[in-house]
Amino acid sequence: MFDFLKELTNPESIIHYGGLWLLLFVVFAETGLFIGFFLPGDSLIVVSGLLCATKPHLLNTSIYTLLLLLILSAVLGNVFGYWFGKKTGEGLYKKEDSLLFKKKHLVTTQLFYEKHGGKALILGRFLPIIRTFAPILAGVIKIDFKTFMLYNLIGATLWIISLGATSYFLGTKFPQIAHYIGYIVIGLIIITTIPVLITYLKSKKK
């Protein structure tokens, strides 16, 4: 189980061993299941776009189909998260910390939400942890579902297109970039973690 979970944090392993369907499931899980906060959403989308351009046999699909399916997975993941949050309600704040659940992640997301409002569902797509808990929190505070879906669709489309399409374009123009996937993933992790870390440190100070 530990080895399996370790593989799920490696974008290339997910695609090599699970192909398109595991890729879609991971995107769904990271955007809708509170246990999915540790999954590599950003880097996975970037890597899938690069591999679709440089090693198309691994995913065996066109970039257009890939992007459409990724958007669908991200949208459905948020819908599930919203439903889960609506069902569990504020009781989620009383849940004890466990291996796969940390209350501080929920609190950090709440502070981010209070600052940005509904736009947190769009901005949060680009931030690890926030994108996992934002739809759940939207369900907890019972945001109007139509409003939620509007932000959900906009956020999912911008997130997938900006990362997936850009990496595909770079992969077609500069195929050698595929040799530096590891560095790209590390860079993405650092860039996307900084805003979340700042938000958490501010909440801890308060």
KEMAR-670127 format. One record per residue: residue in one letter; z, y, x of N, C-alpha, C, CB in turn. Coordinates in steps of 0.001 Angstrom, whole numbers, padded with zeros to 6 digits, always signed. Each point is the difference from the previous one (the first is absolute). Glycine has a CB too. Layout:
<pts>
AZYXZYXZYXZYX
...
</pts>
This chain:
<pts>
M+000000-001200+000830+000000+001200-000830+000000+001260+000871+001218-001260-001813
F-000394+001222+002881+000062+001153+000904-001354+000246+000647+002426-000460+000435
D-003078-000624+000019-001316+000142+000628-001018+000563-000997+000532-001924+001544
F-000429+001475-002803-000920+000469-001036+000196+001495-000250+000010-002290-001058
L+001252+002732+000963+000297+001412-000222-000462+000850+001175+001958-000651-001408
K-001833+000096+002627-000441+000725+001194-001521+000185-000023+001954-000937+001310
E-002666-000092-001778-001452+000098-000091-000409+001054-001032-000197-002419+000670
L+001017+002580-001728-000326+000969-001049+000129+001446+000476+000768-001666-001675
T-000142+001876+002818+000102+001357+000548-001129+000290+000983+002481-000094-000294
N-003341-000883+000526-001127+000154+000916-001298+000074-000798+001249-001244+001817
P-001895+002415-001894-001212+000162-000805-001107-000993+000341+000583+002382-000178
E-000810-002599+001474-001073-000915+000394+000296-001427-000438-000504+001473+001950
S+001766-001891-001856+000375-001349-000417-000216-000196-001490+001670-000088+001845
I-001325+001101-002625-000176-000074-001449-001457-000262-000352+001938+001556-000317
I-002826-000835+000966-001428-000139-000291-000558-001293+000573-000217+002483-000018
H+000623-002844+001230-000522-001209+000643+000423-001266-000753+000056+001192+002209
Y+001204-001248-002630+000521-001216-000621-000105-000019-001522+001530-000162+001912
G-001472+001330-002534-000008+000024-001464-001263+000554-000618+002406+000234+000135
G-003226+000437+000681-001237+000551-000517+000218+001108-001015-001029-002191+000402
L+000020+002391-001232-000019+001104-000954+001151-000073-000999-002467+000089+000259
W+002791-001286-000754+000990-000112-001073+001416+000288+000481-001471-001671-001091
L+001803+001242+002280+001323+000332+000533+000081+001496+000301+000219-002323+000977
L-001319+002888-000510-000065+001441+000249+000310+000770-001284-001704-000372+001830
L+001082-000023-002939+000208+000669-001283+001427-000190-000501-002418-000333-000538
F+002959-000867+000751+001370-000258-000454+001004+000857+000766-000656-002345-000603
V+000446+002497+001903+000925+000789+000818-000020+001465-000436-000343-001583+001933
V-000847+002120-002208-000099+001381-000484+000708+000131-001343-002191+000306+001217
F+002007-001290-002099+000686+000004-001295+001517-000031+000188-001971-001171-001040
A+002429+000280+001906+001442-000173+000210+000637+001233+000612-000376-002434+000276
E-000327+003060+000681+000598+001152+000676+000070+001223-000908-000859-000887+002162
T+000016+000915-003200-000011+001159-000889+000690-000264-001333-002108+000701+001084
G+002733-001884-001232+000616-000271-001286+001267-000830+000016-002227+000169-000853
L+002458-000915+001922+001191-000848+000084+000963+000619+000999-001331-002081-000587
F+002588+002291+000196+000934+000665+000917+000250-000810+001265+001067+001070-001966
I-001400-002377+001917+000150-000822+001208-001199+000157+000935+001374-001634-001315
G-002370+002434+000894-001215+000124+000805-000032+001193+000921-001134-001132-001805
F+002284+001834+001934+000015+001229+000797-000313-000236+001476+001657+000905-001600
F-001447-002146+002084-000209-000262+001431-001449-000374+000311+002377-000743+000158
L-003219+000611-001185-001387-000438+000213-000858+001151+000554+000251-001681-001882
P-001268+001340+002687-000780+001031+000715-001171+000550-000803+000650-001115+002097
G-000387+001881-003150-001067+000473-000881-001057+000853+000680+001648-000080-001787
D-001242+001189+002412-000961+000905+000645-000848-000714+001046+001581+001882-000398
S-000901-002524+001319-000719-000646+001099-000881-001137-000499+001865+000612+001539
L-001450-001287-002618-000790-001096-000553-001316+000520-000578+002114-001264-000504
I-002058+002396-000179-001214+000588-000576-000943+000458+001112+001297+000732-002041
V-000741-000113+003073-000823+000453+001134-000659-001186+000694+001515+001980+000317
V-000729-003007-000062-000534-001190+000683-001066-000688-000860+002208-000308+001187
S-001986+000232-002492-000984-000655-000874-001322+000765+000012+001863-000870-001457
G-001795+002209+001478-001218+000794+000080-000733-000209+001318+001056+001675-001499
L-000298-001706+002592-000610-000235+001318-000645-001379+000085+001695+001525+001019
L-000987-002545-001505-000523-001360+000077-001193-000203-000930+002287-000796+000594
C-002285+001513-001714-001138-000084-000919-001261+000533+000677+001548+000256-001981
A-001370+000699+002898-001128+000582+000723-000382-000814+001225+000706+002228-000812
T+000294-002748+001540-000271-000672+001278-000014-001531-000083+001040+001955+001091
K-000264-002521-002043+000040-001461-000166-000049-000342-001487+001330-000263+002147
P-002477+000528-002801-000108-000153-001453+000255-001419-000516-001610+001851+000081
H+001458-002856+000783+000193-001391-000435+001458-000293-000348-001930-000669+001437
L+002869+001461-000913+001422-000253-000253+000382+000279-001450+000473+000571+002378
L-001062+000463-002953+000309+000354-001391-001120-000409-000955+001373+001910+000838
N-002562-002075-000304-001140-000481-000779-000214+000820-001272+000412-002285+000911
T-000377+003595-000770-000226+000891-001137-000524+001333+000502+001823-001135-001322
S-002450+001893+000437-000514+001324+000385+001139+001005+000003-002270-000540-000965
I+002067+001647+001636+001027+001035+000070+000286+000573-001386-000716+000546+002345
Y-000309-000470-003203+000187+000557-001336+000893-000904-000850-002250+001107+000162
T+002003-002407-000089+000833-000955-000738+001414+000001+000546-002008-001416-000474
L+002125+001476+001797+001311+000008+000643+000823+001202-000459-000976-001189+001986
L+000378+002373-001949+000724+001210-000387+000392-000028-001476-001241+001265+001765
L+000327-001748-002608+000286-000079-001440+001162-000944-000285-002407+000483-000482
L+002402-001655+001135+001072-000974-000202+001334+000503+000553-001702-001832+000105
L+001648+002534+001013+001222+000561+000576+000604+001067-000922-000896-000467+002311
I+000045+001313-002882+000478+001023-000942+000633-000670-001214-001796+001605+000771
L+001127-002642-001286+000526-000725-001163+001357-000619+000306-002341-000472-000748
S+002477-000126+001922+001270-000611+000398+001102+001041+000115-001259-001781+001211
A+000918+002944-000635+000984+001071+000166+000431+000559-001355-001005+000567+002234
V+000067-000441-003162+000316+000510-001342+000888-000987-000748-002183+001255-000055
L+001805-002533+000071+000781-001029-000698+001391-000154+000618-002133-001194-000585
G+002224+001348+001904+001298-000078+000665+000936+001087-000505-001102-000973+002021
N+000582+002192-002157+000811+001101-000510+000396-000195-001460-001145+001498+001612
V+000233-002061-002404+000315-000272-001410+001146-001007-000093-002401+000473-000661
F+002348-001498+001494+001085-000989+000004+001312+000649+000428-001653-001830+000509
G+001584+002689+000531+001201+000697+000463+000588+000885-001084-000902-000050+002315
Y+000039+000760-003038+000445+000859-001104+000697-000834-001077-001896+001605+000468
W+001271-002720-000825+000573-000891-001024+001349-000538+000456-002311-000634-000764
F+002397+000232+002032+001249-000532+000548+001099+001062-000040-001309-001558+001486
G+000965+002778-001078+000974+001084-000014+000466+000332-001407-001051+000898+002053
K+000130-000940-003005+000344+000310-001393+000927-001066-000578-002202+001183-000281
K+001995-002424+000678+000818-001099-000518+001389-000022+000637-002090-001314-000397
T+002151+001560+001685+001290-000068+000705+000812+001271-000194-001031-001519+001686
G+000323+002665-001854+000689+001259-000239+000902+000408+001141-000105-000497-002390
E+001128+001268+002064+000901+000520+001024+000874-001091+000609-000001+002178-001194
G-000026-003373+000607+000765-001112+000562-000445-000351+001401+000328-000862-002284
L-001549+001287+002628-000526-000277+001342+000842+000709+001058-002322-000266-000949
Y+002920+001415+000596+000846+000735+000941+001318-000731+000271-001033+002132-000806
K+001405-003028-000112+001249-000742+000155-000199-001321+000743+000814+001055-002105
K-002090-001382+002360-000311-001247+000684+000499+000046+001440-002011-000319-001476
E+002643-000769+001903+000514-000071+001370-001133-000179+001001+002139-000968-000865
D-001937+001504+002076-000990-000179+001061-000150-001479+000339+000548+002279+000917
S-001776-002661-000597-000282-001369+000407-001053+000042+001091+000582-000914-002296
L-001053-000259+002703-000990-000076+001067-001279+000740-000383+000965-002198+000712
L-001355+002129-001995-001259+000572-000447+000170+001252-000863-000938-002280+000100
F+002169+002758-000263+000215+001207-000788+001037+000890+000675-000593-001247-002104
K+000228+002504+002310+000917+000975+000580+000064+001207-000926-000511-000789+002365
K+001701+001122-002840+000161+001107-000945-000445+001325+000618+001906-001226-001078
K-001770+001360+002407-000381+001254+000660-001490+000300-000198+001820-000367+001701
H-002650-000693-001832-001428+000204-000222-000239+000639-001363-000523-001970+001472
L+001287+001555-002449-000115+000557-001347+000456+001456-000019+000369-002286-000980
V+000722+002568+001678+000531+001365+000064-000972+000927+000731+002347-000916-000030
T-002910+000441+001135-000976+000789+000748-001193+000346-000879+000729-001105+002131
T-001200+000131-002897-001125+000214-000912+000363+001009-001086-000799-002338+000448
Q+002028+002263-000959+000443+000932-001035-000028+001436+000514+001440-001799-000996
L-000963+002015+002224-000010+001341+000588-001432+000508+000186+002172-000509+001161
F-003045-000391-000738-001406+000347+000169-000607+000354-001354-000171-001518+002016
Y+000563+000779-003035-000495+000211-001354+000497+001340-000554-000058-002497-000364
E+001324+002817+000606+000575+001259-000482-000695+001207+000634+002203-001163-000336
K-002675+000990+001557-000666+001088+000710-001440+000187-000469+001466-000448+001967
H-002171-000661-002222-001439+000085-000289-000365-000305-001450-000379-000636+002342
G+001326+000167-003153-000305-000319-001386-000984-001153-000119+000433+002368-000582
G-001308-002292-000444-000966-001075-000231-000964-000197+001158+000184+000475-002409
K-000382+000600+003205-000905-000107+001157+000510-001004+001028-000687+002371-000366
A+001969-002745+000251+000559-000993+000921-000749-001324-000111+002247+001110-000170
L-002798-001384-001017-000758-001237-000202-001316+000031+000766+001049-000257-002258
I-001548+001486+002522-001237+000133+000780+000332+000086+001482-001139+001161-001928
L+002017-000222+002280+000389+000168+001408+000669-001253+000543+000271+002453-000387
G+000539-003104-000474+000736-001185+000425-000882-001167+000379+001804+000744-001453
R-003037-000742+000979-000926-001081+000357-000194-000099+001513-001160+000315-002196
F+001291+000808+002867-000267+000044+001434+001261-000193+000840-001912+001507-000483
L+003039-001786-000177+001264-000148+000715+000639-001351-000298+000321+002484-000074
P-000040-003285+001113+000670-001280-000224+001354+000211-000658-001188-000972+001979
I+001660-000013-002693+001262+000029-000753-000146+000874-001250+001305-000347+002144
I-001752+001619-001964-000171+000887-001147-000998-000609-000990+000521+002010+001450
R-001640-002535-000947-001017-000524-000909+000474-001253-000733-001748+000947+001501
T+002726-001636-000924+000547-001183-000668+000958+000389-001114-000247-001289+002122
F+001088+002282-001865+001054+000340-000954-000370+001122-000973+001600-000733+001720
A-002640+001523-001431-000384+001103-000886-000348-000479-001412-000836+001228+002003
P-000008-002263-002166-000298-000462-001370+001214-000607-000698-002337-000419+000729
I+003209-000237+000040+001212-000582-000578+000899+001116-000531-000139-001977+001582
L+000287+003040-000784+000823+001129-000415-000615+000702-001207+000791+000288+002365
A-002126-000213-002413-000679+000603-001149+000337-000763-001273-001863+000789+001492
G+001984-002109-001379+000392-000815-001144+001451+000193-000370-001709-001645+000653
V+002562+001788+000350+001434+000193-000238+000238+001286-000795+000537-001240+002138
I-001216+002329-001746+000211+001275-000685-000955+000175-001187+000778+000981+002172
K-001575-002039-002430-000859-000072-001198-000987+001164-000111+001849-001202-001133
I-002625+001381+002179-001098+000979-000043-001027-000476-001034+000358+000654+002458
D-000970+000284-003167-001035-000353-000973-001056-000884+000665+000402+002161-001262
F-000732-003286+000625-000876-000990+000634-001399+000550+000270+001299-001790-001143
K-001821+002625+000236-001338+000562+000212-000008+000913+001224-000459-000135-002475
T+001500+000934+002609+000120+000872+001180+000131-000838+001263+001083+001787-001401
F-000265-002831+001303+000181-000907+001135-001331-000612+000423+002333-000497-000775
M-003125+000028-000197-001273-000653+000308-000984+000967+000640+000376-001563-001903
L-000342+002829+001487-000889+000987+000602+000311+000158+001490-000183+001198-002215
Y+001471-001000+002536+000405+000103+001405-000263-001316+000738+001756+001696-000635
N-001553-002789-000045-000197-001325+000577-001453-000183+000437+001850-000910-001445
L-002788+001215+000560-001428-000166+000300-000455+000943+001106-000383-000706-002362
I+000831+001967+002286-000390+000970+001031+000554-000412+001359-000059+001827-001729
G+001338-002190+001752+000641-000387+001260-000626-001233+000618+002094+000989-000839
A-002338-002016+000021-000588-001244+000509-001397+000232+000560+001343-001286-001666
T-002143+002070+000944-001375+000263+000442-000020+000782+001307-000752-000013-002386
L+001546+001076+002468+000043+000799+001233+000500-000824+001180+000396+002053-001371
W+000635-002851+001137+000595-000817+001062-000998-001004+000560+002230+000270-001084
I-002849-001032+000195-000915-001060+000445-001270+000576+000614+000908-001492-001785
I-001511+002484+001123-001256+000564+000499+000198+000693+001343-000779+000293-002357
S+001845+000513+002472+000212+000753+001237+000226-000912+001196+000954+001848-001352
L-000234-002937+001151+000280-000918+001114-001091-001059+000165+002439+000376-000378
G-002798-001036-000730-000963-001098+000076-001412+000449+000335+001395-001191-001628
A-001877+002223+000926-001369+000473+000226-000141+000646+001377-000265+000354-002471
T+001278+000402+002879-000043+000651+001320-000039-001030+001124+001255+001953-000942
S-000391-002976+000835+000021-001030+001051-001297-000799+000008+002496-000148-000204
Y-003090-000081-000960-001292-000704-000070-001082+000829+000681+000688-001121-002158
F-000706+002415+001872-000989+000891+000614+000146+000004+001519+000001+001427-002069
L+001239-001336+002547+000237-000014+001441-000417-001338+000605+001896+001620-000302
G-001658-002713-000445-000365-001328+000487-001500-000180+000131+002054-000876-001049
T-002828+001486+000138-001462-000112+000069-000580+000864+001114-000044-000469-002452
K+000671+001638+002679-000490+000923+001023+000486-000379+001404-000045+001800-001734
F+001267-002320+001794+000599-000352+001301+000590-001408-000083+000515+002446+000496
P-001361-003478-000456+000472-001391-000150+001080-000392+001004-002243-000556-000865
Q+002227+001176+002038+000976-000343+001036+001425+000369-000390-001786+000318+001685
I+001924+000507-002730+001335+000417-000431+000828-001180-000494-000933+002232-000602
A+000239-003309+000220+000691-001193-000486+000897-000609+001079-001913-000428-001560
H+001617+000708+002838+000804-000527+001100+001332+000735+000148-002112-000648+001150
Y+002260+001748-001855+001214+000814+000129+000814+000033-001299-001184+001392+001712
I+001002-002416-002540+000696-000051-001287+001513+000092+000180-001872-001376-000926
G+002400+000686+001921+001445-000001+000233+000549+001399+000212-000216-002259+000985
Y-000495+003063-000182+000433+001372+000269-000104+000861-001255-000733-000247+002386
I-000320+000006-003172-000197+000766-001236+001143-000273-000973-002504-000080+000318
V+002882-001191-000445+001089-000392-000897+001315+000657+000426-001160-002193-000449
I+001454+002141+001748+001233+000613+000517+000009+001502-000280+000133-001762+001800
G-001269+002411-001584-000104+001437-000259+000245+000329-001467-001616+000184+001888
L+001057-000987-002787+000191+000222-001431+001459-000164-000399-002327-000795-000405
I+002968-000223+000954+001410-000253-000307+000851+001204+000407-000354-002486+000313
I+000089+003022+000879+000773+001146+000491-000238+001228-000879-000132-000914+002345
I-001139+001205-002632-000353+001191-000769+000584-000032-001404-002088+000174+001327
T+001984-001336-002000+000455-000082-001390+001505-000170-000127-002191-000971-000566
T+002850+000560+001635+001447-000200-000068+000770+001300+000204-000336-002320+000834
I-000237+003254-000084+000697+001255+000314+000460+000759-001257-001371+000138+002086
P+000486+000106-003098+000464+000735-001195+001114-000724-000742-002276+000958-000207
V+002195-002292+000131+001031-000783-000687+001322+000104+000740-001748-001579-000865
L+001694+001516+002192+001203+000097+000821+000656+001364-000161-000989-001620+001636
I+000166+002676-001679+000533+001360-000176+000696+000126-001348-001825+000927+001466
T+001192-001463-002526+000600+000043-001341+001315-000741-000030-002266+000149-001007
Y+002312-001316+001643+001226-000798+000016+001114+000713+000762-001380-002086-000139
L+001053+002677+001273+001006+000707+000804+000567+001201-000756-001176-000740+002091
K+000291+001437-002842+000466+001128-000811+000952-000474-001094-002144+001219+000470
S+001792-002360-001102+000858-000524-001069+001335-000457+000565-002027-000708-001299
K+002005+000154+002509+001247-000460+000625+000883+001190+000351-001181-002027+000916
K+000564+003130-000488+000740+001207+000329+000676+000583-001232-001599+000449+001861
K+000848-000458-002999+000558+000481-001255+001183-000862-000451-002263+000883-000631
</pts>
